[in-house]
Amino acid sequence: CKIMKTRYAKPFESVQVKIPYSTGMAPTSGLVDMFEKMGVLTKAGNKLQYVSKKTGEIIAEFRKNWTEEKLTNIMLEWDNSAKVTPITTDETVEEE
């Protein structure tokens, strides 16, 4: 059992993380939240929308409909020269 401490959780709260051994973690796991914090995905009503840097196309989807393919396409549009503020966390993992 792993105990995760973060500034977003209540003090002395523990969480159980389940990782499927057959598939492992999805490569795009957590990207929707990260893109939203960076301002790449913005709220449009009850959907999150993305404006393509290449074509200007607006893609609006419900949070759970952002597929691995769509998130990968967003990652490919953002290159290393993009100026974004890095997200820092105080996460530590301890074994019980």
All heavy atoms as an XYZ file, in Angstrom:
763
protein
N       0.840     -1.169      0.000
C       0.000      0.000      0.000
C       0.890      1.238      0.000
O       1.863      1.313      0.719
C      -0.892     -0.030      1.216
S      -2.018      1.361      1.294
N       0.572      2.188     -0.822
C       1.331      3.434     -0.912
C       0.524      4.559     -0.275
O      -0.675      4.633     -0.441
C       1.596      3.800     -2.374
C       2.312      2.738     -3.146
C       3.768      2.906     -3.012
C       4.443      1.872     -3.907
N       5.788      1.681     -3.607
N       1.206      5.418      0.434
C       0.570      6.607      0.974
C       1.124      7.789      0.210
O       2.328      7.953      0.105
C       0.855      6.768      2.479
C       0.252      5.602      3.244
C       0.307      8.083      2.989
C       0.556      5.625      4.707
N       0.243      8.557     -0.362
C       0.668      9.711     -1.146
C       0.339     10.970     -0.378
O      -0.787     11.150      0.066
C      -0.037      9.716     -2.499
C       0.274      8.509     -3.334
S      -0.668      8.476     -4.846
C       0.164      9.729     -5.768
N       1.318     11.827     -0.211
C       1.094     13.100      0.449
C       1.174     14.194     -0.599
O       2.084     14.221     -1.402
C       2.150     13.341      1.520
C       2.064     12.388      2.679
C       3.109     12.727      3.693
C       3.065     11.755      4.839
N       4.127     12.020      5.803
N       0.236     15.075     -0.573
C       0.234     16.189     -1.508
C      -0.462     17.364     -0.868
O      -1.232     17.205      0.066
C      -0.449     15.819     -2.845
O      -1.174     16.924     -3.322
C      -1.322     14.651     -2.767
N      -0.182     18.534     -1.353
C      -0.816     19.714     -0.769
C      -2.289     19.808     -1.149
O      -3.007     20.664     -0.660
C      -0.075     20.968     -1.199
C      -0.103     21.195     -2.689
C       0.655     22.428     -3.046
N       0.790     22.495     -4.495
C       1.642     23.245     -5.106
N       2.461     23.984     -4.427
N       1.706     23.267     -6.411
N      -2.756     18.946     -2.042
C      -4.147     18.966     -2.475
C      -5.025     18.039     -1.654
O      -6.227     18.081     -1.769
C      -4.259     18.593     -3.956
C      -3.457     19.518     -4.828
C      -2.291     19.087     -5.427
C      -3.851     20.836     -5.021
C      -1.535     19.943     -6.210
C      -3.102     21.701     -5.802
C      -1.957     21.246     -6.390
O      -1.203     22.082     -7.164
N      -4.427     17.164     -0.842
C      -5.189     16.214     -0.043
C      -5.280     16.711      1.403
O      -4.489     17.529      1.843
C      -4.535     14.838     -0.078
N      -6.232     16.202      2.117
C      -6.385     16.542      3.524
C      -5.229     15.930      4.306
O      -4.711     14.874      3.936
C      -7.706     15.997      4.048
C      -8.924     16.580      3.391
C     -10.174     15.892      3.904
C     -11.365     16.273      3.057
N     -12.491     15.380      3.291
N      -4.822     16.548      5.412
C      -3.748     15.971      6.225
C      -4.119     14.575      6.720
O      -5.275     14.318      7.074
C      -3.623     16.941      7.396
C      -4.224     18.213      6.922
C      -5.275     17.829      5.929
N      -3.155     13.684      6.703
C      -3.279     12.304      7.182
C      -4.272     11.471      6.369
O      -4.747     10.453      6.819
C      -3.643     12.273      8.673
C      -2.739     13.116      9.510
C      -3.178     14.320     10.040
C      -1.427     12.731      9.733
C      -2.334     15.117     10.797
C      -0.578     13.509     10.492
C      -1.017     14.702     11.027
N      -4.573     11.913      5.174
C      -5.458     11.161      4.294
C      -4.595     10.255      3.424
O      -3.542     10.654      2.943
C      -6.246     12.124      3.416
C      -7.256     11.452      2.521
C      -8.024     12.468      1.695
O      -7.431     12.999      0.736
O      -9.185     12.739      2.009
N      -5.010      9.032      3.221
C      -4.245      8.134      2.355
C      -5.091      7.748      1.153
O      -6.317      7.786      1.201
C      -3.807      6.879      3.117
O      -4.931      6.145      3.532
N      -4.417      7.425      0.070
C      -5.090      7.073     -1.168
C      -4.529      5.747     -1.662
O      -3.349      5.475     -1.498
C      -4.831      8.108     -2.282
C      -6.080      8.434     -3.022
C      -4.119      9.318     -1.822
N      -5.373      4.977     -2.277
C      -4.916      3.730     -2.855
C      -4.931      3.888     -4.369
O      -5.950      4.270     -4.952
C      -5.816      2.567     -2.438
C      -5.291      1.238     -2.892
C      -6.122      0.089     -2.339
O      -7.234      0.280     -1.873
N      -5.587     -1.095     -2.396
N      -3.788      3.647     -4.989
C      -3.667      3.778     -6.432
C      -3.595      2.372     -7.022
O      -2.757      1.567     -6.632
C      -2.395      4.577     -6.808
C      -2.251      4.671     -8.303
C      -2.426      5.942     -6.173
N      -4.475      2.094     -7.960
C      -4.491      0.779     -8.610
C      -3.950      0.920    -10.025
O      -4.447      1.727    -10.800
C      -5.900      0.207     -8.637
C      -6.428     -0.102     -7.257
C      -7.785     -0.748     -7.323
C      -8.262     -1.033     -5.909
N      -9.547     -1.719     -5.908
N      -2.931      0.151    -10.339
C      -2.336      0.158    -11.671
C      -2.555     -1.233    -12.275
O      -2.099     -2.227    -11.721
C      -0.830      0.467    -11.610
C      -0.613      1.817    -10.932
C      -0.219      0.442    -12.996
C       0.831      2.135    -10.642
N      -3.242     -1.302    -13.420
C      -3.456     -2.610    -14.046
C      -2.142     -3.185    -14.586
O      -1.433     -2.519    -15.341
C      -4.441     -2.318    -15.187
C      -4.339     -0.853    -15.416
C      -3.864     -0.225    -14.154
N      -1.786     -4.395    -14.153
C      -0.529     -4.993    -14.573
C      -0.516     -5.368    -16.049
O       0.515     -5.351    -16.687
C      -0.214     -6.237    -13.728
C       0.234     -5.881    -12.340
C      -0.639     -5.959    -11.271
C       1.529     -5.436    -12.104
C      -0.225     -5.614     -9.999
C       1.946     -5.082    -10.835
C       1.060     -5.183     -9.786
O       1.466     -4.836     -8.528
N      -1.673     -5.694    -16.612
C      -1.720     -6.114    -18.016
C      -1.447     -4.962    -18.980
O      -0.825     -5.144    -20.016
C      -3.063     -6.758    -18.337
O      -4.104     -5.840    -18.084
N      -1.894     -3.751    -18.626
C      -1.721     -2.621    -19.537
C      -0.817     -1.534    -18.987
O      -0.271     -0.751    -19.743
C      -3.086     -1.975    -19.863
O      -3.688     -1.533    -18.646
C      -4.000     -2.948    -20.566
N      -0.683     -1.444    -17.677
C       0.110     -0.376    -17.079
C      -0.648      0.935    -17.120
O      -1.814      0.995    -17.484
N       0.032      2.007    -16.742
C      -0.597      3.330    -16.757
C      -0.707      3.822    -18.197
O       0.189      3.599    -19.000
C       0.241      4.334    -15.961
C       0.310      4.047    -14.485
S      -1.245      4.328    -13.645
C      -1.295      6.091    -13.618
N      -1.781      4.508    -18.498
C      -1.958      5.086    -19.825
C      -0.947      6.221    -20.000
O      -0.725      7.007    -19.074
C      -3.373      5.615    -19.994
N      -0.313      6.318    -21.170
C       0.680      7.374    -21.387
C       0.108      8.782    -21.265
O       0.829      9.724    -20.979
C       1.184      7.138    -22.813
C       0.603      5.867    -23.273
C      -0.477      5.461    -22.322
N      -1.187      8.926    -21.449
C      -1.800     10.247    -21.385
C      -2.521     10.483    -20.060
O      -3.233     11.468    -19.917
C      -2.790     10.424    -22.542
O      -3.750      9.370    -22.491
C      -2.082     10.423    -23.882
N      -2.315      9.615    -19.091
C      -2.969      9.747    -17.800
C      -2.598     11.076    -17.144
O      -1.433     11.419    -17.029
C      -2.554      8.588    -16.895
O      -3.118      8.722    -15.623
N      -3.585     11.840    -16.745
C      -3.363     13.112    -16.072
C      -3.177     14.306    -16.995
O      -3.072     15.440    -16.529
N      -3.144     14.085    -18.307
C      -2.911     15.194    -19.236
C      -4.063     16.184    -19.283
O      -3.830     17.382    -19.434
C      -2.630     14.674    -20.645
C      -1.209     14.220    -20.913
C      -1.071     13.748    -22.353
C      -0.225     15.328    -20.642
N      -5.292     15.718    -19.164
C      -6.432     16.633    -19.223
C      -6.309     17.654    -18.094
O      -6.432     18.860    -18.321
C      -7.780     15.885    -19.162
C      -8.941     16.855    -19.013
C      -7.976     15.027    -20.405
N      -6.026     17.180    -16.883
C      -5.872     18.096    -15.746
C      -4.695     19.038    -15.949
O      -4.788     20.231    -15.670
C      -5.689     17.310    -14.446
C      -6.932     16.535    -14.056
O      -8.052     17.011    -14.353
O      -6.797     15.452    -13.450
N      -3.574     18.500    -16.444
C      -2.397     19.325    -16.660
C      -2.659     20.383    -17.735
O      -2.338     21.557    -17.545
C      -1.202     18.470    -17.082
C       0.081     19.275    -17.201
S       1.470     18.292    -17.741
C       1.250     18.374    -19.511
N      -3.260     19.983    -18.849
C      -3.567     20.934    -19.922
C      -4.546     22.004    -19.443
O      -4.462     23.164    -19.838
C      -4.131     20.223    -21.150
C      -3.115     19.478    -21.963
C      -3.496     18.410    -22.757
C      -1.784     19.836    -21.959
C      -2.568     17.729    -23.535
C      -0.839     19.153    -22.724
C      -1.235     18.101    -23.512
N      -5.482     21.622    -18.594
C      -6.437     22.589    -18.075
C      -5.723     23.609    -17.175
O      -5.969     24.810    -17.269
C      -7.543     21.874    -17.303
C      -8.699     22.759    -16.944
C      -9.845     22.013    -16.294
O      -9.707     20.829    -15.938
O     -10.897     22.649    -16.130
N      -4.814     23.154    -16.328
C      -4.068     24.061    -15.447
C      -3.156     24.986    -16.245
O      -2.926     26.121    -15.859
C      -3.243     23.266    -14.445
C      -4.072     22.632    -13.368
C      -3.228     21.817    -12.421
C      -4.116     21.085    -11.423
N      -3.341     20.217    -10.560
N      -2.643     24.498    -17.375
C      -1.755     25.302    -18.219
C      -2.533     26.278    -19.092
O      -1.944     27.160    -19.706
C      -0.919     24.391    -19.127
C       0.116     23.578    -18.395
S       0.920     22.330    -19.449
C       1.443     23.274    -20.844
N      -3.849     26.091    -19.189
C      -4.648     26.961    -20.029
C      -4.740     26.486    -21.471
O      -5.274     27.182    -22.326
N      -4.227     25.291    -21.750
C      -4.305     24.722    -23.102
C      -5.746     24.296    -23.379
O      -6.278     24.544    -24.452
C      -3.338     23.529    -23.249
C      -3.490     22.854    -24.594
C      -1.903     23.984    -23.038
N      -6.382     23.655    -22.412
C      -7.801     23.319    -22.483
C      -8.543     24.341    -21.628
O      -8.156     24.590    -20.486
C      -8.072     21.917    -21.946
C      -7.540     20.741    -22.761
C      -7.810     19.427    -22.050
C      -8.140     20.710    -24.142
N      -9.575     24.943    -22.183
C     -10.349     25.934    -21.442
C     -11.797     25.489    -21.342
O     -12.291     24.770    -22.211
C     -10.288     27.310    -22.137
O     -10.738     27.172    -23.484
C      -8.880     27.868    -22.123
N     -12.454     25.920    -20.280
C     -13.855     25.555    -20.092
C     -14.731     26.339    -21.051
O     -14.570     27.541    -21.215
C     -14.290     25.823    -18.662
C     -13.706     24.835    -17.694
C     -14.394     24.919    -16.363
C     -13.819     23.816    -15.491
N     -14.706     23.448    -14.433
N     -15.637     25.623    -21.684
C     -16.638     26.227    -22.563
C     -17.970     25.585    -22.192
O     -18.320     24.524    -22.687
C     -16.307     25.975    -24.025
N     -18.661     26.199    -21.260
C     -19.884     25.585    -20.738
C     -19.515     24.398    -19.880
O     -18.706     24.508    -18.967
N     -20.062     23.235    -20.213
C     -19.721     22.035    -19.460
C     -18.730     21.151    -20.225
O     -18.574     19.980    -19.920
C     -20.978     21.251    -19.074
C     -21.795     20.837    -20.283
O     -21.504     21.241    -21.402
N     -22.824     20.042    -20.047
N     -18.069     21.719    -21.215
C     -17.059     20.990    -21.997
C     -15.709     21.680    -21.854
O     -15.621     22.813    -21.392
C     -17.445     20.950    -23.475
C     -18.682     20.138    -23.764
C     -18.940     20.069    -25.246
C     -20.169     19.211    -25.543
N     -20.373     19.066    -26.989
N     -14.668     20.981    -22.262
C     -13.339     21.568    -22.340
C     -13.019     21.746    -23.812
O     -13.242     20.838    -24.612
C     -12.303     20.650    -21.682
C     -12.421     20.487    -20.174
C     -11.455     19.420    -19.678
C     -12.158     21.799    -19.464
N     -12.486     22.904    -24.171
C     -12.200     23.140    -25.584
C     -10.727     23.420    -25.803
O     -10.033     23.918    -24.928
C     -13.060     24.253    -26.147
C     -12.560     25.647    -25.960
C     -13.453     26.655    -26.684
O     -14.572     26.349    -27.091
N     -12.958     27.846    -26.840
N     -10.283     23.061    -26.994
C      -8.901     23.283    -27.422
C      -8.946     23.967    -28.781
O      -9.704     23.566    -29.658
C      -8.149     21.958    -27.531
C      -6.777     22.105    -28.122
C      -5.761     22.714    -27.416
C      -6.505     21.644    -29.402
C      -4.493     22.873    -27.957
C      -5.241     21.785    -29.956
C      -4.242     22.403    -29.228
O      -2.990     22.553    -29.766
N      -8.122     24.991    -28.954
C      -8.003     25.655    -30.247
C      -6.669     25.235    -30.835
O      -5.610     25.500    -30.261
C      -8.071     27.194    -30.105
C      -7.923     27.856    -31.459
C      -9.367     27.603    -29.432
N      -6.714     24.559    -31.975
C      -5.520     24.043    -32.619
C      -4.570     25.173    -32.995
O      -4.986     26.184    -33.571
C      -5.899     23.256    -33.876
O      -4.738     22.875    -34.575
N      -3.294     25.002    -32.651
C      -2.288     26.010    -32.985
C      -2.021     26.028    -34.487
O      -1.670     27.050    -35.043
C      -0.982     25.711    -32.245
C      -1.060     25.955    -30.757
C       0.193     25.506    -30.053
C       1.349     26.421    -30.389
N       2.555     26.124    -29.614
N      -2.185     24.880    -35.149
C      -1.882     24.782    -36.581
C      -3.030     25.276    -37.455
O      -2.826     26.055    -38.375
C      -1.562     23.330    -36.954
C      -0.268     22.826    -36.377
C      -0.023     21.393    -36.800
C       1.255     20.857    -36.205
N       1.454     19.451    -36.530
N      -4.247     24.791    -37.173
C      -5.371     25.062    -38.061
C      -6.382     26.052    -37.495
O      -7.234     26.541    -38.233
C      -6.121     23.758    -38.382
O      -6.675     23.233    -37.163
C      -5.212     22.734    -39.030
N      -6.337     26.314    -36.205
C      -7.324     27.188    -35.586
C      -8.643     26.487    -35.310
O      -9.598     27.113    -34.852
N      -8.699     25.193    -35.585
C      -9.915     24.401    -35.355
C     -10.211     24.345    -33.858
O      -9.309     24.191    -33.040
C      -9.716     22.980    -35.896
C     -10.860     22.051    -35.629
C     -10.553     20.608    -36.012
O      -9.409     20.309    -36.387
O     -11.476     19.795    -35.912
N     -11.482     24.478    -33.518
C     -11.899     24.384    -32.123
C     -12.446     22.985    -31.869
O     -13.356     22.534    -32.559
C     -12.967     25.433    -31.790
C     -12.394     26.839    -31.959
C     -13.493     25.225    -30.370
C     -13.407     27.939    -31.795
N     -11.852     22.317    -30.889
C     -12.306     20.978    -30.505
C     -12.880     21.092    -29.104
O     -12.186     21.496    -28.181
C     -11.146     19.969    -30.520
C     -10.486     19.942    -31.897
C     -11.628     18.582    -30.109
C      -9.154     19.222    -31.932
N     -14.157     20.760    -28.937
C     -14.814     20.817    -27.626
C     -15.362     19.439    -27.298
O     -16.097     18.850    -28.089
C     -15.926     21.852    -27.631
N     -14.964     18.927    -26.147
C     -15.389     17.598    -25.711
C     -15.678     17.628    -24.217
O     -15.116     18.436    -23.488
C     -14.281     16.561    -25.964
C     -13.959     16.298    -27.410
C     -15.011     15.480    -28.122
O     -15.874     14.884    -27.450
O     -14.971     15.439    -29.357
N     -16.531     16.691    -23.780
C     -16.694     16.483    -22.352
C     -15.391     15.929    -21.806
O     -14.617     15.290    -22.534
C     -17.848     15.508    -22.059
C     -19.194     16.072    -22.401
C     -19.890     15.595    -23.500
C     -19.755     17.078    -21.632
C     -21.139     16.112    -23.817
C     -21.000     17.609    -21.948
C     -21.688     17.121    -23.045
N     -15.122     16.147    -20.530
C     -13.857     15.738    -19.909
C     -13.503     14.271    -20.200
O     -12.376     13.956    -20.563
C     -13.929     15.964    -18.402
C     -12.693     15.561    -17.641
C     -12.809     15.908    -16.181
N     -12.854     17.347    -15.965
C     -11.778     18.126    -15.917
N     -10.593     17.612    -16.052
N     -11.910     19.415    -15.720
N     -14.452     13.370    -20.068
C     -14.138     11.946    -20.244
C     -14.001     11.537    -21.715
O     -13.587     10.433    -22.008
C     -15.158     11.072    -19.530
C     -16.564     11.201    -20.040
C     -17.494     10.342    -19.211
C     -18.930     10.584    -19.624
N     -19.852      9.796    -18.817
N     -14.335     12.428    -22.652
C     -14.232     12.103    -24.075
C     -12.907     12.527    -24.694
O     -12.724     12.382    -25.904
C     -15.393     12.726    -24.853
C     -16.713     12.065    -24.538
O     -16.752     10.965    -24.017
N     -17.791     12.742    -24.830
N     -11.992     13.082    -23.901
C     -10.671     13.417    -24.426
C      -9.874     12.129    -24.507
O      -9.344     11.647    -23.514
C      -9.987     14.471    -23.547
C     -10.532     15.823    -23.819
C     -11.485     16.470    -23.111
C     -10.188     16.670    -24.915
N     -11.760     17.680    -23.695
C     -10.976     17.837    -24.807
C      -9.287     16.569    -25.969
C     -10.888     18.879    -25.713
C      -9.207     17.615    -26.863
C      -9.997     18.750    -26.729
N      -9.789     11.565    -25.704
C      -9.142     10.272    -25.907
C      -7.628     10.414    -25.988
O      -7.094     11.513    -26.126
C      -9.638      9.633    -27.220
O      -9.262     10.492    -28.304
C     -11.136      9.415    -27.205
N      -6.959      9.277    -25.907
C      -5.501      9.257    -26.001
C      -5.034      9.858    -27.324
O      -4.057     10.605    -27.378
C      -4.999      7.810    -25.866
C      -3.503      7.694    -25.767
C      -3.046      6.290    -25.435
O      -3.796      5.532    -24.786
O      -1.923      5.951    -25.834
N      -5.770      9.599    -28.396
C      -5.415     10.131    -29.719
C      -5.490     11.662    -29.734
O      -4.579     12.334    -30.221
C      -6.342      9.545    -30.780
C      -6.071     10.056    -32.172
C      -7.071      9.536    -33.202
O      -7.935      8.713    -32.855
O      -6.985      9.985    -34.354
N      -6.572     12.220    -29.193
C      -6.738     13.673    -29.179
C      -5.672     14.336    -28.309
O      -5.107     15.366    -28.683
C      -8.126     14.043    -28.665
C      -9.238     13.674    -29.625
C     -10.589     13.939    -29.018
C     -11.673     13.386    -29.929
N     -12.982     13.443    -29.293
N      -5.375     13.743    -27.157
C      -4.367     14.310    -26.262
C      -2.972     14.213    -26.869
O      -2.160     15.127    -26.732
C      -4.422     13.610    -24.906
C      -5.699     13.864    -24.104
C      -5.767     12.938    -22.903
C      -5.797     15.313    -23.673
N      -2.707     13.131    -27.576
C      -1.416     12.977    -28.251
C      -1.257     14.039    -29.334
O      -0.180     14.610    -29.495
C      -1.282     11.561    -28.852
O      -1.411     10.606    -27.800
C       0.052     11.378    -29.541
N      -2.319     14.320    -30.082
C      -2.270     15.366    -31.112
C      -1.970     16.731    -30.497
O      -1.225     17.525    -31.073
C      -3.571     15.410    -31.906
C      -3.710     14.220    -32.827
O      -2.726     13.601    -33.204
N      -4.937     13.887    -33.182
N      -2.549     17.010    -29.330
C      -2.258     18.279    -28.654
C      -0.784     18.327    -28.268
O      -0.110     19.340    -28.474
C      -3.154     18.463    -27.415
C      -4.610     18.655    -27.839
C      -2.682     19.663    -26.592
C      -5.585     18.676    -26.680
N      -0.271     17.233    -27.720
C       1.139     17.194    -27.326
C       2.049     17.443    -28.521
O       3.066     18.125    -28.403
C       1.493     15.848    -26.683
C       1.000     15.709    -25.277
S       1.693     14.285    -24.410
C       1.371     12.937    -25.500
N       1.709     16.889    -29.675
C       2.534     17.048    -30.865
C       2.540     18.493    -31.360
O       3.520     18.946    -31.958
C       2.061     16.115    -31.978
C       2.281     14.623    -31.710
C       1.641     13.779    -32.807
C       3.758     14.305    -31.573
N       1.444     19.215    -31.123
C       1.385     20.612    -31.543
C       2.240     21.517    -30.664
O       2.689     22.562    -31.084
C      -0.059     21.122    -31.538
C      -0.855     20.657    -32.718
C      -2.170     21.410    -32.873
O      -2.416     22.389    -32.150
O      -2.959     20.999    -33.727
N       2.444     21.128    -29.432
C       3.231     21.942    -28.499
C       4.677     21.483    -28.573
O       5.004     20.355    -28.273
C       2.690     21.798    -27.079
C       1.402     22.523    -26.924
C       0.170     22.070    -27.262
C       1.229     23.842    -26.448
N      -0.775     23.022    -27.015
C      -0.159     24.123    -26.513
C       2.091     24.813    -25.953
C      -0.681     25.346    -26.111
C       1.552     26.023    -25.553
C       0.187     26.274    -25.632
N       5.549     22.369    -28.975
C       6.957     22.003    -29.062
C       7.716     22.534    -27.853
O       7.163     23.183    -26.981
C       7.581     22.510    -30.364
C       7.491     24.019    -30.498
O       7.143     24.700    -29.510
O       7.752     24.523    -31.595
N       8.997     22.270    -27.821
C       9.819     22.670    -26.676
C       9.975     24.175    -26.556
O      10.344     24.677    -25.505
C      11.202     22.023    -26.773
C      11.122     20.534    -26.579
O      10.220     20.051    -25.928
N      12.046     19.814    -27.157
N       9.711     24.916    -27.617
C       9.876     26.365    -27.549
C       8.669     27.075    -26.959
O       8.718     28.272    -26.719
C      10.154     26.923    -28.949
O       9.026     26.728    -29.775
N       7.583     26.342    -26.741
C       6.390     26.958    -26.170
C       6.701     27.424    -24.755
O       7.301     26.693    -23.977
C       5.238     25.960    -26.157
N       6.295     28.635    -24.450
C       6.564     29.176    -23.127
C       5.366     28.907    -22.231
O       4.335     29.542    -22.354
C       6.850     30.670    -23.203
C       8.122     30.957    -23.945
C       8.463     32.414    -23.899
C       9.775     32.618    -24.629
N      10.262     33.965    -24.543
N       5.538     27.935    -21.353
C       4.506     27.604    -20.387
C       5.132     27.571    -19.010
O       6.311     27.294    -18.854
C       3.834     26.236    -20.694
C       3.020     26.297    -21.951
C       4.858     25.140    -20.782
N       4.333     27.847    -18.008
C       4.814     27.802    -16.637
C       4.778     26.367    -16.160
O       3.726     25.726    -16.205
C       3.913     28.667    -15.734
O       3.840     29.965    -16.296
C       4.451     28.717    -14.327
N       5.912     25.828    -15.718
C       5.901     24.439    -15.246
C       5.070     24.310    -13.980
O       5.030     25.222    -13.155
C       7.372     24.140    -14.985
C       8.032     25.455    -14.848
C       7.220     26.431    -15.624
N       4.410     23.176    -13.850
C       3.596     22.899    -12.677
C       4.468     22.147    -11.687
O       5.078     21.136    -12.024
C       2.365     22.054    -13.048
C       1.493     22.833    -14.021
C       1.586     21.650    -11.809
C       0.378     22.012    -14.609
N       4.546     22.638    -10.473
C       5.331     21.963     -9.454
C       4.397     21.465     -8.380
O       3.392     22.096     -8.068
C       6.379     22.903     -8.829
O       5.693     24.016     -8.279
C       7.380     23.375     -9.862
N       4.725     20.319     -7.833
C       3.925     19.753     -6.753
C       4.839     19.358     -5.613
O       6.047     19.222     -5.787
C       3.139     18.507     -7.224
O       4.081     17.516     -7.641
C       2.194     18.838     -8.342
N       4.253     19.157     -4.476
C       5.000     18.720     -3.305
C       4.717     17.251     -3.027
O       4.656     16.824     -1.887
C       4.596     19.555     -2.078
C       4.975     21.007     -2.253
O       5.940     21.280     -2.977
O       4.299     21.845     -1.640
N       4.515     16.483     -4.085
C       4.146     15.084     -3.914
C       5.342     14.247     -3.484
O       6.432     14.376     -4.034
C       3.584     14.505     -5.210
C       2.238     15.064     -5.563
C       1.620     14.351     -6.747
O       2.129     13.297     -7.143
O       0.630     14.859     -7.268
N       5.115     13.414     -2.502
C       6.105     12.428     -2.099
C       5.379     11.118     -1.925
O       4.194     11.085     -1.616
C       6.791     12.811     -0.767
O       5.788     12.949      0.235
C       7.582     14.095     -0.902
N       6.076     10.043     -2.126
C       5.475      8.732     -1.991
C       6.251      7.988     -0.919
O       7.461      7.901     -0.952
C       5.529      7.952     -3.330
C       4.951      6.565     -3.155
C       4.793      8.704     -4.394
N       5.523      7.459      0.049
C       6.127      6.682      1.121
C       5.518      5.313      1.138
O       4.343      5.136      0.864
C       5.876      7.368      2.462
C       6.489      8.736      2.592
C       6.131      9.387      3.913
O       5.505      8.705      4.760
O       6.476     10.550      4.106
N       6.330      4.318      1.477
C       5.803      2.966      1.601
C       5.402      2.729      3.042
O       6.042      3.188      3.966
C       6.850      1.947      1.151
C       7.054      1.991     -0.340
C       7.854      0.808     -0.821
O       7.791     -0.255     -0.172
O       8.524      0.951     -1.831
N       4.322      2.006      3.201
C       3.819      1.741      4.545
C       4.437      0.512      5.103
O       4.727     -0.442      4.461
C       2.300      1.584      4.471
C       1.621      1.842      5.771
C       0.145      1.838      5.583
O      -0.448      0.745      5.531
O      -0.426      2.936      5.464
